[in-house]
Amino acid sequence: MTTDQLSQNKQLVEAFIQDLFTKGDLEAVDRYLDPNFVNHDVPFPGAPDGPEGMRLAASTYRQALPDWHSDVEQLIAEDDLVVEVFTASGTHRGELMGVPGTGKALTLRGVNIFRIQHGRIVERWGRLDQLAVLQQLGLAPTT
């Protein structure tokens, strides 16, 4: 794979993340994800498979945290994979995981691995620090 292709893959992932999560553009799912996209790590219990699961995750977080944004800390590309390390945050204004808005800032750190094929995202594996979110919402002990 050429350096140009690796750069294009990184740009694709960054644009997807910024459009979907930071800007709240739910149509980004249609532009960037392959219709047969496989999400190996469902964003939360009950979320549908495929592209609709990603759309629902973004919608859920944007409704609860209207100023939600994702800061990409690192993008690493090799072959058809792009690894994203990020910190996302926003102000908790609406219900999230059954907790009404608190007005507090919430932060979520995580790592995603995306596989790119023919200019589209076809797979995702992710690990999010969901324990930290549960702790920030008061749903899990902090110690």
C-alpha positions as a LaTeX table, in Angstrom:
\begin{tabular}{lrrr}
\hline
Residue & $x$ (\AA) & $y$ (\AA) & $z$ (\AA) \\
\hline
Met1 & 0.00 & 0.00 & 0.00 \\
Thr2 & 1.35 & 3.43 & $-0.90$ \\
Thr3 & 1.95 & 6.29 & 1.50 \\
Asp4 & $-0.75$ & 8.25 & $-0.36$ \\
Gln5 & $-3.28$ & 5.47 & 0.22 \\
Leu6 & $-2.41$ & 5.25 & 3.90 \\
Ser7 & $-2.88$ & 9.03 & 4.20 \\
Gln8 & $-6.23$ & 8.80 & 2.38 \\
Asn9 & $-7.36$ & 6.06 & 4.75 \\
Lys10 & $-6.43$ & 8.19 & 7.77 \\
Gln11 & $-8.24$ & 11.20 & 6.30 \\
Leu12 & $-11.32$ & 9.06 & 5.67 \\
Val13 & $-11.45$ & 7.91 & 9.30 \\
Glu14 & $-10.85$ & 11.41 & 10.67 \\
Ala15 & $-13.57$ & 12.87 & 8.42 \\
Phe16 & $-16.01$ & 10.13 & 9.47 \\
Ile17 & $-15.38$ & 10.69 & 13.19 \\
Gln18 & $-15.61$ & 14.48 & 12.92 \\
Asp19 & $-18.71$ & 14.46 & 10.71 \\
Leu20 & $-20.61$ & 11.84 & 12.69 \\
Phe21 & $-19.63$ & 12.51 & 16.29 \\
Thr22 & $-18.41$ & 16.11 & 16.45 \\
Lys23 & $-20.79$ & 17.66 & 13.90 \\
Gly24 & $-23.64$ & 15.22 & 14.58 \\
Asp25 & $-24.19$ & 14.58 & 10.86 \\
Leu26 & $-26.02$ & 11.25 & 10.96 \\
Glu27 & $-25.83$ & 10.98 & 7.16 \\
Ala28 & $-22.06$ & 10.48 & 7.57 \\
Val29 & $-22.94$ & 6.83 & 8.21 \\
Asp30 & $-24.20$ & 6.56 & 4.62 \\
Arg31 & $-21.22$ & 8.42 & 3.14 \\
Tyr32 & $-18.40$ & 6.62 & 4.93 \\
Leu33 & $-19.61$ & 3.16 & 5.95 \\
Asp34 & $-20.03$ & 0.30 & 3.53 \\
Pro35 & $-23.64$ & $-1.00$ & 3.53 \\
Asn36 & $-22.24$ & $-4.34$ & 4.76 \\
Phe37 & $-20.21$ & $-2.65$ & 7.54 \\
Val38 & $-19.53$ & $-4.96$ & 10.50 \\
Asn39 & $-19.17$ & $-3.49$ & 13.97 \\
His40 & $-17.39$ & $-6.14$ & 16.02 \\
Asp41 & $-18.07$ & $-4.25$ & 19.24 \\
Val42 & $-21.68$ & $-3.11$ & 19.56 \\
Pro43 & $-21.74$ & 0.44 & 21.00 \\
Phe44 & $-24.24$ & $-0.45$ & 23.74 \\
Pro45 & $-26.74$ & $-3.22$ & 24.58 \\
Gly46 & $-29.68$ & $-3.35$ & 22.20 \\
Ala47 & $-27.97$ & $-1.39$ & 19.42 \\
Pro48 & $-28.60$ & $-2.81$ & 15.95 \\
Asp49 & $-25.84$ & $-4.36$ & 13.88 \\
Gly50 & $-24.11$ & $-2.63$ & 11.02 \\
Pro51 & $-24.30$ & 1.01 & 10.02 \\
Glu52 & $-27.51$ & 1.65 & 11.95 \\
Gly53 & $-25.77$ & 0.78 & 15.21 \\
Met54 & $-23.20$ & 3.50 & 14.56 \\
Arg55 & $-25.94$ & 5.98 & 13.65 \\
Leu56 & $-27.83$ & 5.14 & 16.86 \\
Ala57 & $-24.69$ & 5.50 & 19.00 \\
Ala58 & $-23.96$ & 8.94 & 17.56 \\
Ser59 & $-27.59$ & 10.03 & 17.89 \\
Thr60 & $-27.79$ & 8.83 & 21.50 \\
Tyr61 & $-24.64$ & 10.65 & 22.55 \\
Arg62 & $-25.55$ & 13.84 & 20.64 \\
Gln63 & $-29.02$ & 13.95 & 22.24 \\
Ala64 & $-27.58$ & 13.52 & 25.73 \\
Leu65 & $-24.53$ & 15.72 & 25.11 \\
Pro66 & $-25.40$ & 18.30 & 22.41 \\
Asp67 & $-21.88$ & 19.75 & 22.37 \\
Trp68 & $-20.28$ & 16.28 & 22.04 \\
His69 & $-16.99$ & 16.35 & 20.18 \\
Ser70 & $-14.20$ & 13.91 & 19.51 \\
Asp71 & $-10.54$ & 14.88 & 19.66 \\
Val72 & $-8.38$ & 12.48 & 17.67 \\
Glu73 & $-5.09$ & 12.04 & 19.50 \\
Gln74 & $-3.46$ & 9.56 & 17.12 \\
Leu75 & $-4.19$ & 7.96 & 13.79 \\
Ile76 & $-1.96$ & 5.07 & 12.77 \\
Ala77 & $-2.37$ & 3.39 & 9.40 \\
Glu78 & $-0.96$ & 0.14 & 8.09 \\
Asp79 & $-2.25$ & $-1.90$ & 5.17 \\
Asp80 & $-6.05$ & $-1.49$ & 5.17 \\
Leu81 & $-6.31$ & $-0.66$ & 8.89 \\
Val82 & $-6.48$ & 2.68 & 10.68 \\
Val83 & $-6.15$ & 2.88 & 14.46 \\
Glu84 & $-7.71$ & 5.89 & 16.15 \\
Val85 & $-6.94$ & 6.92 & 19.73 \\
Phe86 & $-9.39$ & 9.57 & 20.93 \\
Thr87 & $-10.89$ & 11.51 & 23.78 \\
Ala88 & $-14.49$ & 12.61 & 23.39 \\
Ser89 & $-16.36$ & 14.95 & 25.68 \\
Gly90 & $-19.48$ & 17.00 & 26.10 \\
Thr91 & $-21.88$ & 18.52 & 28.60 \\
His92 & $-24.48$ & 16.08 & 29.96 \\
Arg93 & $-27.77$ & 17.86 & 29.16 \\
Gly94 & $-30.13$ & 14.97 & 28.35 \\
Glu95 & $-30.77$ & 11.41 & 29.49 \\
Leu96 & $-27.89$ & 8.98 & 29.05 \\
Met97 & $-28.04$ & 5.38 & 30.31 \\
Gly98 & $-31.15$ & 6.28 & 32.30 \\
Val99 & $-29.49$ & 9.25 & 34.03 \\
Pro100 & $-31.14$ & 12.63 & 33.42 \\
Gly101 & $-28.89$ & 15.51 & 32.37 \\
Thr102 & $-26.61$ & 16.77 & 35.12 \\
Gly103 & $-24.94$ & 19.74 & 33.42 \\
Lys104 & $-21.56$ & 18.12 & 34.12 \\
Ala105 & $-18.84$ & 17.55 & 31.54 \\
Leu106 & $-18.42$ & 13.88 & 30.58 \\
Thr107 & $-15.29$ & 12.43 & 29.01 \\
Leu108 & $-14.88$ & 9.18 & 27.10 \\
Arg109 & $-11.52$ & 7.82 & 26.02 \\
Gly110 & $-11.10$ & 4.96 & 23.60 \\
Val111 & $-9.37$ & 3.18 & 20.76 \\
Asn112 & $-10.96$ & 2.16 & 17.47 \\
Ile113 & $-9.58$ & 0.05 & 14.65 \\
Phe114 & $-11.20$ & 0.59 & 11.27 \\
Arg115 & $-10.69$ & $-1.53$ & 8.15 \\
Ile116 & $-10.96$ & 0.35 & 4.87 \\
Gln117 & $-11.81$ & $-1.17$ & 1.50 \\
His118 & $-12.45$ & 0.72 & $-1.75$ \\
Gly119 & $-12.68$ & 4.06 & 0.08 \\
Arg120 & $-15.29$ & 2.90 & 2.60 \\
Ile121 & $-15.12$ & 1.72 & 6.21 \\
Val122 & $-16.04$ & $-1.98$ & 6.22 \\
Glu123 & $-15.23$ & $-3.05$ & 9.80 \\
Arg124 & $-14.68$ & $-1.58$ & 13.26 \\
Trp125 & $-13.25$ & $-2.97$ & 16.48 \\
Gly126 & $-13.30$ & $-0.68$ & 19.49 \\
Arg127 & $-12.54$ & $-0.44$ & 23.16 \\
Leu128 & $-14.13$ & 2.43 & 25.01 \\
Asp129 & $-13.58$ & 3.32 & 28.65 \\
Gln130 & $-17.22$ & 2.76 & 29.49 \\
Leu131 & $-16.43$ & 2.23 & 33.18 \\
Ala132 & $-15.27$ & 5.85 & 33.35 \\
Val133 & $-18.56$ & 7.00 & 31.79 \\
Leu134 & $-20.56$ & 4.89 & 34.26 \\
Gln135 & $-18.52$ & 6.41 & 37.11 \\
Gln136 & $-19.09$ & 9.95 & 35.80 \\
Leu137 & $-22.84$ & 9.24 & 35.63 \\
Gly138 & $-22.82$ & 7.89 & 39.20 \\
Leu139 & $-23.72$ & 4.37 & 38.05 \\
Ala140 & $-20.48$ & 2.74 & 39.24 \\
Pro141 & $-18.24$ & 3.37 & 42.24 \\
Thr142 & $-15.12$ & 5.44 & 41.61 \\
Thr143 & $-12.87$ & 3.36 & 43.85 \\
\hline
\end{tabular}
